[in-house]
């Protein structure tokens, strides 16, 4: 099987290739709610280039299993509309990691210079994956033609969604990206937990001081 994933706003995110069995018990380690099937994720493209993992069915409704000897000319005639929900667990994919957080003037966020609720921060992040235009091997991101990360990027602060306004390759680097994010106006003063996800793969949380 080949799963091609699209984002409504950004277009194609990437694809995942899988092989295995549609019936039987799911393998150990699959996502909660998995009911049947034992699939191996053999690879991926785009945001999931080089991915490995496993998958299993969560729910199947209204589908029809066709015989291998059935005349393909009747597939559309005999087909029925249905749904098939599959849970995929991925390994060996670079997850987004925040390496620094800055104010808009690029001074570091610190205990002596904390962030403010509603403020737009500039995050230095690794692991966002492919860009458009593509970064060629041995090259660094260009300042004149910004390379936009093609994977959907989301940021949460204290588990609240934060608005992302920028997700581009950091000029002069080959593996770091700039993500501009507006902190939610409702976060309380103290220490906030911030996390970035790319292509629905969450990265580790970092702690930032908020006043």
C-alpha positions in Angstrom: 0.0 0.0 0.0 1.0 3.6 -0.6 -0.4 6.4 1.5 0.0 9.9 0.0 -0.7 12.7 2.5 -1.8 16.2 1.5 -2.3 19.3 3.6 -5.3 21.4 2.6 -3.2 24.6 2.4 0.3 23.4 1.5 -0.4 20.5 -0.8 1.5 17.2 -0.7 3.4 16.5 2.6 4.8 13.1 1.6 4.0 9.5 1.3 4.4 6.3 3.3 4.8 2.8 1.8 3.4 -0.2 3.8 3.1 -4.0 3.3 1.6 -6.7 5.5 -1.7 -8.3 6.4 -5.1 -6.6 6.7 -6.5 -9.2 9.2 -5.3 -10.9 12.3 -4.3 -9.3 15.6 -2.3 -6.0 15.5 1.4 -6.2 16.5 2.7 -5.1 19.9 3.4 -1.4 20.2 0.7 -0.1 17.8 -1.4 2.9 18.7 -4.3 2.6 21.2 -7.5 1.5 19.5 -5.8 -0.7 16.9 -8.1 -3.6 16.2 -6.6 -5.7 13.4 -3.9 -5.9 10.7 -0.2 -6.1 10.8 1.6 -3.7 8.4 5.3 -2.7 8.1 6.1 0.8 7.1 9.0 0.2 4.6 9.8 3.8 3.8 8.6 7.2 3.1 9.1 10.4 1.1 8.9 14.1 1.7 8.5 14.9 5.4 8.9 11.2 6.1 11.9 10.4 4.0 13.5 7.2 5.3 10.7 6.5 7.8 10.3 3.1 9.3 7.5 1.8 11.6 4.3 -0.2 11.7 0.5 0.3 11.2 -2.8 -1.4 12.1 -6.5 -0.8 11.4 -8.6 1.1 13.8 -11.9 0.9 12.1 -13.3 -0.4 8.7 -16.8 0.4 7.5 -18.6 -0.2 4.3 -15.6 -1.5 2.3 -15.4 -4.5 0.0 -12.5 -7.0 -0.4 -12.1 -7.9 -4.0 -10.8 -11.3 -5.2 -7.5 -11.5 -7.1 -9.3 -13.4 -9.9 -12.2 -10.9 -10.3 -12.4 -9.1 -13.7 -10.9 -5.6 -13.1 -13.5 -4.3 -15.5 -16.2 -4.8 -12.8 -14.2 -3.2 -9.9 -16.0 0.2 -10.3 -19.4 -1.5 -10.9 -19.1 -3.6 -7.7 -17.3 -1.0 -5.6 -18.9 0.6 -2.5 -18.0 3.8 -0.7 -16.5 3.1 2.7 -13.9 4.2 5.2 -10.7 2.6 6.5 -8.9 4.2 9.5 -5.3 3.2 10.0 -3.0 4.1 12.9 0.6 4.6 11.9 3.6 4.5 14.3 6.8 5.9 12.9 10.4 5.5 14.0 13.7 6.9 12.8 12.2 10.2 11.6 13.8 13.4 12.7 11.5 15.2 15.1 11.5 19.0 15.4 13.7 20.3 18.1 13.8 23.9 19.4 17.4 24.9 19.9 16.9 28.6 20.8 14.1 31.1 21.5 14.5 34.8 20.7 12.5 38.0 21.0 11.7 39.9 17.8 15.0 41.8 18.1 16.9 38.5 18.3 17.9 38.9 22.0 17.6 35.5 23.7 14.6 34.7 25.9 15.9 34.2 29.4 15.0 34.6 33.1 16.3 38.2 32.9 14.5 38.8 29.7 11.3 36.7 29.8 8.7 36.4 27.1 5.3 38.1 27.3 1.8 36.7 26.7 0.9 37.6 23.1 4.5 38.3 22.0 5.8 37.0 18.7 8.9 34.9 19.3 11.5 33.7 16.8 12.4 30.1 17.3 15.5 28.3 15.9 14.3 24.8 15.1 16.0 21.7 13.7 14.3 18.8 12.0 11.5 20.4 9.9 12.4 18.4 6.8 12.2 19.4 3.1 11.8 22.9 1.8 10.6 24.7 -1.3 12.8 25.6 -3.1 14.9 22.5 -2.4 18.1 22.9 -0.5 20.9 21.3 -2.6 23.6 19.1 -1.0 26.5 21.2 0.3 24.5 24.4 0.2 23.1 26.7 2.9 19.7 28.4 3.0 19.7 31.7 1.0 18.6 35.0 2.5 17.4 36.4 -0.8 15.1 33.4 -1.7 13.7 32.0 1.5 13.1 28.3 1.6 9.8 27.4 3.1 9.4 24.2 5.1 6.8 22.1 3.2 5.6 20.1 6.3 2.7 21.5 8.3 4.2 23.1 11.4 2.3 23.6 14.6 3.3 25.1 18.0 1.7 24.6 21.4 2.4 26.6 24.5 1.1 25.0 27.7 -1.0 22.8 25.4 -2.6 25.8 23.8 -2.3 26.3 20.1 -0.1 29.2 19.0 -0.2 31.0 15.7 2.7 30.3 13.4 3.6 33.0 10.9 6.9 31.9 9.5 8.6 28.5 8.8 11.7 29.0 6.7 15.3 27.8 6.4 17.6 30.0 8.6 19.9 31.8 6.1 23.5 30.6 6.3 22.6 27.2 7.8 21.8 23.9 6.3 19.9 22.2 9.1 18.2 25.0 11.1 14.8 26.7 10.5 13.2 29.9 11.7 9.7 29.6 13.1 7.9 32.8 14.2 5.1 32.1 16.7 2.7 34.3 18.6 2.4 33.2 22.3 -1.3 32.8 23.3 -2.6 35.8 25.1 -4.0 33.7 27.9 -0.8 32.0 29.2 0.0 32.8 32.8 3.2 34.2 34.1 5.9 31.7 35.2 7.4 28.9 33.2 5.7 27.8 30.0 6.1 24.5 28.1 6.6 25.0 24.4 6.6 22.3 21.7 6.8 22.2 17.9 5.4 19.5 15.7 6.1 19.0 12.0 4.0 16.7 9.7 2.1 15.8 12.9 5.3 14.5 14.6 5.8 16.3 18.0 9.2 17.3 19.2 10.4 17.5 22.8 9.1 20.3 25.0 11.3 23.2 26.1 10.7 25.6 29.0 10.6 29.3 28.6 10.1 32.0 31.3 7.0 34.2 30.9 6.2 37.4 32.7 
